[in-house]
Amino acid sequence: MNRKTFLATPIAIRIANTMALTTALTMALGLLAAAPVLAQTKWDLPSGYGVNTFQVQNLQWFADEVDKATAGKLKITLHPGASLFKANEIKRAVQTGQTPIGEFILSGAANENPLFGIDSIPFLATTYPEAKKLNDASLPALAKLLAGQGMKLLYTVPWPGQSLYSKKPVATLGDLKGTKMRAYNPATTRIAELIGAQPVTIQLAELPQALATGGVDNFLTSSASGVDSKLHEQVKHFYDVSAWLPRNAVVVSLKAYDALDAGTQAAVLKAAAAAGERGWKVSQQKDDEYLKELVVRGMVVDRSSPRLKGELKAIGERMTGEWLKQAGADGQAIVDAYRK
């Protein structure tokens, strides 16, 4: 309606038209106000490992992928370096709802249930193909176990093989008798006991300080930890025994996961599957790079160590038998499936 026509229209009609327009605008604004605002869900993701480790970098990649896939609807904030919870507290924190999601090393929970320690049995699986086969054989049981504790298993990623670091040269395991050996799970505690060393429970983030103060003489950990934690600054001897490849697991509270809509859940699972696949590849790629870096940093790297490997293998056979007694039928089924 142009201005001339509007002025020629009777006043009552003009008022009615104006009121109708006002009502329509009011209703439209009301509908906009009532429309749901896109809610953003925020998750804190604690890790006990440093920001420069490939595990934490992979966690950040996962968080970024979820952010992109959900258009910011689910925001995951990473807290590395035990800055939110200590490494050995993270699983419990997710389980009790203190944090919705977290990363922990599976074997660290082996005291709760021996199934968590399947990948830390010495010389059961010592290569990446073997570790992947053991992973595939054990995941269904681990997922069921975690679900019973109120958590959903999203993905796992292995560290490179656990090898021996020592302040002094080691020719046989007898050289470690009476020394202080770092332990971070029941398996490393048991190894220390079997070789006559004193197990000292220390998380990775605290290891450099323990070495500096004489709290530890030797330990089993990966080439990655040696580089990332600058362990080469205080330990000069590395024996590439690759006793086992421990896995980190990323888990989410079932309560937090179930609160997501179906589309967001699907995005989380897709990103988790990709992060798991990516992490396994990066771990294997990094292992050789880390070993070369240790040499550059002045460590004496022994990649053969036939006697040490033989002695550790004998310990591994004993520990496999001990583990199977503890794990029962479920553990036997996993080992049987792995060995097929």
Summary of the structure (lengths in Angstrom):
residues: 340
radius of gyration: 27.8
end to end distance: 83.7
largest distance: 109.9
contacts: 1129
relative contact order: 0.15
helix: 56%
strand: 16%
